[in-house]
Amino acid sequence: MSTRTESRTLSHMGLYMTAIASIEFARGAMFISILPAFLPERVGIVTAQVGIIVSAQYLSDSLLRSPSGWLIDRFGAWVVLAPALSVAAAAAMLLPHVHSFWPLLLVAVLFGMGTSPNWPAAIAGSVRASGLKGRAAGMSLVFIAWLAGGGLGPVLVNFMITRGYQLAFRVAAGVALIAPIVAIVRLLTLPRSQRIQHSQGSSAGTGAPLAQFMRHLWRIRALLPGMFVQTLSLGILVPVLVPFAKEELGLTQPQFGLLLVAGGAVTVALLLPMGRLADRYGFRPFLVIGFALAGISAHFVGRSADGMGVLPLVLLLGASYATILPAWNGVMAGAVPEQVRATFMGLFMTVEGLGLALGPALGGAIWTLVGHRAPFDASSMVLVAMAAIYTFIPVERLASAGSRWEDSA
C-alpha cells in the first residue's frame, strides 16, 4: 500500500475504528467483567442465567448482521449506524438499573441488535477506503480497533470494580456513548449530495435479483465451511481457558491476565505488517502457515504443566492469529462485489458467529466428558485441518470472485 493510500485509509477508517473500539470496550466491560460478578453478588441471579444473558447478546448480534449488511448496502453505513448504535448505548445505560432476569435478557438482546451493523459497515468501509489491493492491511486496522477496545474494556473495569460497581457501569456506559455520537456527527456532516449518491449506488446493488445473489454465493461456497469451523475452534477454548489456567497450570488471576495481555499485544503489533505482506504476496501462504502454527500452539498449550512457562506458546498463538486474520478477511472481502459487500459480509459474520456460539457448549462438554486437555486437542485438530484445506482450495481465485458479479446476472 502506498504512503498516500495508507494515509487516506487511516483517515477514512478513523471513524469506523473509533465506533468499533468504543462499543467493543463497553461490550467487554459489561458482559465479560461487570455483569458476571455483579448479577450473582448484588442481584441474586444465578450463574447459569448470567450465561444465558451474555449468550443472548452475542446471538442477537450475530443473527442480525446479515440484514444489517443489506440495510447498509441500500441506505448507507452511517444512516444505519447512527440509530443502531444509539440503541446499544441506551441498553448499556439501562443495564445497571434492571434487576430481574427477563428484563435483563431483553436489554442484552437490544444491545446485540444495536451493535450488529458495526462489523459489516466497518469491513465494507475498510475495503472501500483502502481498495482491493490493500484490503488485508485495511482489515488489520479494523481488528486493531476491535482488539484494543474489546481487550481494554474487561481489563480496566476490573480495577474500577474494587471501587464500586457504579463507577464501572458509568465508565462502560460513557464509553459506549462515544459510538453513536461519532455516527450521528458523521451522518450530519456528510454532504447531502454524497448521501443521495451513495444511497442510489447501494440500491442498485441490493436491487439485484435474489437468484443472482444465490448464484454468486454458490460460486464462493468453498469459503462457508471455513467460516464456521475456524470460529468453532476458538469457541471450544472459551469456557475452558480460565479453569485450565487455574487447575492445570496453577496460575493466579493476575498471571492469567498477563498472558492474555501478552498474546493480545503480539496480535495487535503484527496485524498491520502481516496485512501488508498478505496484500503483497498473496493470501494462501499466510492462511496455511497461520492455521498450522495456531494448531501446533493450541496442542502444546494443552500439554503444558509449567505455569508461566506457557508464555512463549501464547505469544506464538497471538502471532499466528495476526497472520490469519488480515489474510482471511481479505479473501472474504475480495470474494464479494462492492454493490452488495455489506450484505455478504453480514451473512459471512452470521456464519462465523454461529461457530463461535456453538464452540463453548462443545468445549464444555469435551472438558467434562473426555478430560481437561481434550478441548485443546480438539481445537488443534480443527486448526491443522484448516491449514491442510487452504493448501488445496483455490484461495486466490476465490479472493477475486467479486469481480465476476456481473457473470451471475
Secondary structure in CASP SS format (residue, H / E / C, confidence):
PFRMAT SS
TARGET T0000
AUTHOR 0000-0000-0000
METHOD secondary structure of the structure
MODEL  1
M C 1.00
S C 1.00
T H 1.00
R H 1.00
T H 1.00
E H 1.00
S H 1.00
R H 1.00
T H 1.00
L H 1.00
S H 1.00
H H 1.00
M H 1.00
G H 1.00
L H 1.00
Y H 1.00
M H 1.00
T H 1.00
A H 1.00
I H 1.00
A H 1.00
S H 1.00
I H 1.00
E H 1.00
F H 1.00
A H 1.00
R H 1.00
G H 1.00
A H 1.00
M H 1.00
F H 1.00
I H 1.00
S H 1.00
I H 1.00
L H 1.00
P H 1.00
A H 1.00
F H 1.00
L H 1.00
P H 1.00
E H 1.00
R H 1.00
V H 1.00
G C 1.00
I C 1.00
V C 1.00
T H 1.00
A H 1.00
Q H 1.00
V H 1.00
G H 1.00
I H 1.00
I H 1.00
V H 1.00
S H 1.00
A H 1.00
Q H 1.00
Y H 1.00
L H 1.00
S H 1.00
D H 1.00
S H 1.00
L H 1.00
L C 1.00
R H 1.00
S H 1.00
P H 1.00
S H 1.00
G H 1.00
W H 1.00
L H 1.00
I H 1.00
D H 1.00
R H 1.00
F H 1.00
G C 1.00
A H 1.00
W H 1.00
V H 1.00
V H 1.00
L H 1.00
A H 1.00
P H 1.00
A H 1.00
L H 1.00
S H 1.00
V H 1.00
A H 1.00
A H 1.00
A H 1.00
A H 1.00
A H 1.00
M H 1.00
L H 1.00
L H 1.00
P H 1.00
H H 1.00
V C 1.00
H C 1.00
S C 1.00
F H 1.00
W H 1.00
P H 1.00
L H 1.00
L H 1.00
L H 1.00
V H 1.00
A H 1.00
V H 1.00
L H 1.00
F H 1.00
G H 1.00
M H 1.00
G H 1.00
T H 1.00
S C 1.00
P C 1.00
N H 1.00
W H 1.00
P H 1.00
A H 1.00
A H 1.00
I H 1.00
A H 1.00
G H 1.00
S H 1.00
V H 1.00
R H 1.00
A H 1.00
S H 1.00
G C 1.00
L H 1.00
K H 1.00
G H 1.00
R H 1.00
A H 1.00
A H 1.00
G H 1.00
M H 1.00
S H 1.00
L H 1.00
V H 1.00
F H 1.00
I H 1.00
A H 1.00
W H 1.00
L H 1.00
A H 1.00
G H 1.00
G H 1.00
G H 1.00
L H 1.00
G H 1.00
P H 1.00
V H 1.00
L H 1.00
V H 1.00
N H 1.00
F H 1.00
M H 1.00
I H 1.00
T C 1.00
R C 1.00
G C 1.00
Y H 1.00
Q H 1.00
L H 1.00
A H 1.00
F H 1.00
R H 1.00
V H 1.00
A H 1.00
A H 1.00
G H 1.00
V H 1.00
A H 1.00
L H 1.00
I H 1.00
A H 1.00
P H 1.00
I H 1.00
V H 1.00
A H 1.00
I H 1.00
V H 1.00
R H 1.00
L H 1.00
L H 1.00
T H 1.00
L C 1.00
P C 1.00
R H 1.00
S H 1.00
Q H 1.00
R H 1.00
I H 1.00
Q H 1.00
H H 1.00
S H 1.00
Q H 1.00
G H 1.00
S H 1.00
S H 1.00
A H 1.00
G H 1.00
T H 1.00
G C 1.00
A C 1.00
P C 1.00
L H 1.00
A H 1.00
Q H 1.00
F H 1.00
M H 1.00
R H 1.00
H H 1.00
L H 1.00
W H 1.00
R H 1.00
I C 1.00
R C 1.00
A C 1.00
L H 1.00
L H 1.00
P H 1.00
G H 1.00
M H 1.00
F H 1.00
V H 1.00
Q H 1.00
T H 1.00
L H 1.00
S H 1.00
L H 1.00
G H 1.00
I H 1.00
L H 1.00
V C 1.00
P C 1.00
V C 1.00
L H 1.00
V H 1.00
P H 1.00
F H 1.00
A H 1.00
K H 1.00
E H 1.00
E C 1.00
L C 1.00
G C 1.00
L C 1.00
T C 1.00
Q H 1.00
P H 1.00
Q H 1.00
F H 1.00
G H 1.00
L H 1.00
L H 1.00
L H 1.00
V H 1.00
A H 1.00
G H 1.00
G H 1.00
A H 1.00
V H 1.00
T H 1.00
V H 1.00
A H 1.00
L H 1.00
L H 1.00
L H 1.00
P H 1.00
M H 1.00
G H 1.00
R H 1.00
L H 1.00
A H 1.00
D H 1.00
R H 1.00
Y H 1.00
G C 1.00
F C 1.00
R H 1.00
P H 1.00
F H 1.00
L H 1.00
V H 1.00
I H 1.00
G H 1.00
F H 1.00
A H 1.00
L H 1.00
A H 1.00
G H 1.00
I H 1.00
S H 1.00
A H 1.00
H H 1.00
F H 1.00
V H 1.00
G H 1.00
R H 1.00
S C 1.00
A C 1.00
D C 1.00
G H 1.00
M H 1.00
G H 1.00
V H 1.00
L H 1.00
P H 1.00
L H 1.00
V H 1.00
L H 1.00
L H 1.00
L H 1.00
G H 1.00
A H 1.00
S H 1.00
Y H 1.00
A H 1.00
T H 1.00
I H 1.00
L H 1.00
P H 1.00
A H 1.00
W H 1.00
N H 1.00
G H 1.00
V H 1.00
M H 1.00
A H 1.00
G H 1.00
A H 1.00
V C 1.00
P C 1.00
E H 1.00
Q H 1.00
V H 1.00
R H 1.00
A H 1.00
T H 1.00
F H 1.00
M H 1.00
G H 1.00
L H 1.00
F H 1.00
M H 1.00
T H 1.00
V H 1.00
E H 1.00
G H 1.00
L H 1.00
G H 1.00
L H 1.00
A H 1.00
L H 1.00
G H 1.00
P H 1.00
A H 1.00
L H 1.00
G H 1.00
G H 1.00
A H 1.00
I H 1.00
W H 1.00
T H 1.00
L H 1.00
V C 1.00
G C 1.00
H C 1.00
R C 1.00
A H 1.00
P H 1.00
F H 1.00
D H 1.00
A H 1.00
S H 1.00
S H 1.00
M H 1.00
V H 1.00
L H 1.00
V H 1.00
A H 1.00
M H 1.00
A H 1.00
A H 1.00
I H 1.00
Y H 1.00
T H 1.00
F H 1.00
I C 1.00
P C 1.00
V H 1.00
E H 1.00
R H 1.00
L H 1.00
A H 1.00
S C 1.00
A H 1.00
G H 1.00
S H 1.00
R H 1.00
W H 1.00
E H 1.00
D H 1.00
S H 1.00
A C 1.00
END
